[in-house]
Amino acid sequence: MNIYDLFVKPYESYTSLQILLEAAGTFFGILSVYFSIKKNIWVYPTGIISTLIYVYILFNFGLLGDCMINVYYTVMSVYGWILWAKNSEDHIHVEVSWATKKEWFFGSLLFMASLMLVTIVYYYKPYIDNQFSMVGTDLGLYHLDWANWLDIITTSLFLVGMWFMAKQRIENWIFWIIGDFICMPMMIYKGLGITSVQYLVFTIMAILGYVNWKKSFKEKSRKKS
């Protein structure tokens, strides 16, 4: 399979609106990560635009886990926006730190709860696809392909990452790095070439974000000592 088959051919059947929406979601998503690296509160309004677009896109492509996580992103973005504004002296930038053991424990519970919840949603996917009718519907996980299983895992990773980011914890970048890397082949498989490139950019930016936040924390600690 060549580059044309991966990144061009899938779009031959798409409408101009679908392509425009995916490109817009990608643009605002990358912009949001950039602001996150800079610890700038604009990470949230730009992120909300991107996530709302992807709620629509992912639902139509059957990636229910990622669709749900984007709904969660939108809600958490409002929460994070309020939290960052409250904890910022200039209402734009925030200070960051490492997570506590208690926060890691809660993050682990979030991860496990998400795995179970998204798996249950996929279990009932035949019912959802059948216009919420049980007529001729067989419930189960038999219809899942490898991309769907990866979707369940990445959804859980991103959920915890988003929560750690709202709390201004450095560890949030670890979850983004792992999840973004996994999403690249998944999006290519689903015919979302633009989005797969976005996740490649996200992976690189997440690594830069981790390095930048870690450096910022060290500099802050050095000034206090």
Number of C-alpha atoms within 10 A of each C-alpha: 5 7 9 9 13 17 17 14 13 16 17 8 8 10 9 10 9 14 14 11 16 20 17 16 26 24 17 20 24 21 16 23 22 19 18 22 19 17 22 19 22 18 24 25 15 20 26 23 17 26 24 16 20 25 22 16 19 19 14 11 12 15 20 22 27 27 23 19 26 25 18 18 24 21 14 20 23 16 15 23 19 14 16 24 16 12 15 14 11 9 13 16 18 18 15 17 17 16 17 10 9 9 15 14 12 13 19 15 13 16 21 13 13 23 19 12 15 22 21 13 18 24 18 17 21 21 19 14 11 12 9 12 11 12 9 9 15 14 14 16 17 10 12 12 10 9 18 21 17 18 26 23 22 26 26 26 27 27 24 23 24 22 22 22 21 19 20 23 21 22 19 25 25 17 19 27 24 15 23 22 18 20 25 21 19 21 20 19 15 18 19 24 24 19 24 24 18 21 26 18 17 24 23 13 20 25 15 16 26 19 14 16 24 17 12 17 16 13 11 13 11 9 8 7 5
